[in-house]
């Protein structure tokens, strides 16, 4: 597929409700997603300000693909891999997060982190941290940001300080197509969100005031998420202006899961199948989740738990200003 063909697919008019067999629908989905991947790559690799088309072209095709996936059925798409969900943040993003928290040049952090950021744990503890961050978490109907919908989001600000608490907290639910009233909300077995929670709510892609507020916040203070590549991927294909701001370097992302893996010795020593870097397990070790409690898998609840657990890790490693005997990081 070339650029002209991808743009033709993006500009084609959808015919909602058109009856087609599963093979035809999946063939169309594959064409959409091939075009999406090509368009996104071309846009990202073009110099800022000289892109051959606006990123709204990508967002519009992603919207069309979601509607097509509704026809196919979310249950038939679970487990199908996709190039649109990043597995981890790029090393430079991880280094930039450390540089921001420590208020020092990113190149210093890159140099300390070494090849493939293998020694980033050393850089994390090289200087005290400070600043205000924005915790963010979403619940979705799919693992794939061009096949499903955002149904819940939570956000809160918190100062990086030993006794700080989450502030300016907000939570919101978002609607999805009416067909899910009968079919049920996809992935409800994980997030427990039912139709009654989202009935009558505006879909995320139509929540323009929320778009403006989120983008303004993320440009002002760093975004923190647990496995931040997930939120980053979903925001790229769902939040207008986000991809452009990311490309221009106006958004800093901090991955609390990376913090856990770099700083908590248990995250290295415990067996992988025990998921030691999962938020719930990390929170239990830091005692921000009491015995018998579980992670709720709702945006705001998880944001508060993440921020408190990250704070507890920083306190334990004596990374705040005035704390002495900085922790000796886990060897790579």
Residue, then its C-alpha position, 0 to 999 in steps of 0.5 A: x500500500x502506498x500513501x495515495x492508496x492509504x489516503x483514499x481509504x481514509x477519505x472513503x465514505x462509510x456506509x453504516x449498517x451495510x450487511x457483509x459477511x465476516x470475511x469481507x468485514x475483516x478484509x476491510x478492517x485489515x485494509x483500514x489498519x494497514x492504511x492507519x499504520x502507514x499514515x501514522x508512520x509517515x506523519x511521525x517521520x515528517x518534519x514538524x510543521x511539514x507533515x503531508x496531511x493533518x493527524x486528524x486524517x488518522x483520527x478520522x480513519x481510526x473512528x471509521x475502523x472502530x465502527x467497523x469493529x463494532x460490526x465484526x464484534x469485539x469478542x471476535x477481535x480479542x487477542x488479535x495483535x496490533x501495531x497501534x498499542x506500544x509495549x513500552x515507552x522509548x528510552x529517550x522518553x524514560x530518560x526525559x522523565x528522570x531529567x524533568x523530575x531532577x531538573x537537569x539536562x536530559x543528555x546527562x541522564x542519557x549518558x548515565x543510563x548508558x546503551x538501551x537505558x540499562x543503567x537508568x536505575x542509577x540515574x533515577x537516584x542521582x539527584x533529588x526529585x521535585x515538581x507537580x505531576x498529573x496522574x492519569x488512567x483510562x478504562x477501555x473496551x479493547x486493548x487496541x486504541x483503533x478498535x475500541x473505546x475509552x469508557x472511563x478516565x481519572x485524573x489528579x495532580x500531586x506534588x512530588x513530596x513526602x507528604x503530598x496528597x492527590x489534588x484536583x481529582x476528576x473522574x468521567x464516564x464516556x458513552x459507546x454505541x447503543x448496540x452495547x446496551x444489549x451486548x454488554x460493555x466489552x472487557x467488563x470482566x476487568x473494569x466492571x463497568x456496565x451499561x448503566x454506568x455509561x448510559x446517556x454519556x457523551x463518547x470520549x471522541x465527542x467530548x470536546x471540552x474534556x479534550x481541551x482540558x486534558x491537552x492543556x493539562x498534559x502540556x503544563x505538567x507531566x503525565x504519569x501512568x502505570x504502563x504509560x505506553x498504554x495511555x500514550x497509545x490511546x491518547x494518540x489515536x483518541x485525543x485531538x492535538x495530543x500526537x502533535x504536542x508529543x511530536x513537538x516535545x511539549x508533553x513529558x510522560x512518566x511511567x510508574x511501572x518503569x519506576x517500580x522495575x528500576x527501583x524496587x528490588x522485588x520487581x527484579x527478584x520475584x518470578x515474572x509470572x507473579x507480575x511483580x511490577x503490576x500496580x496491585x502487587x507493587x502497592x501491596x509491597x509498599x503497603x498503599x493497598x491494605x490486606x484484602x483490598x484489590x485494585x479497582x480498575x477504575x480511572x480515578x481509584x487507580x490514579x490515586x493508588x498509583x500516585x501514593x505507591x510511587x510516592x512511597x517508593x520514592x520515600x523508601x529510596x530517599x529520593x526527595x530533597x533533604x533525605x539522606x543516604x540515597x538508595x543504592x539502585x538495583x544492578x542491571 
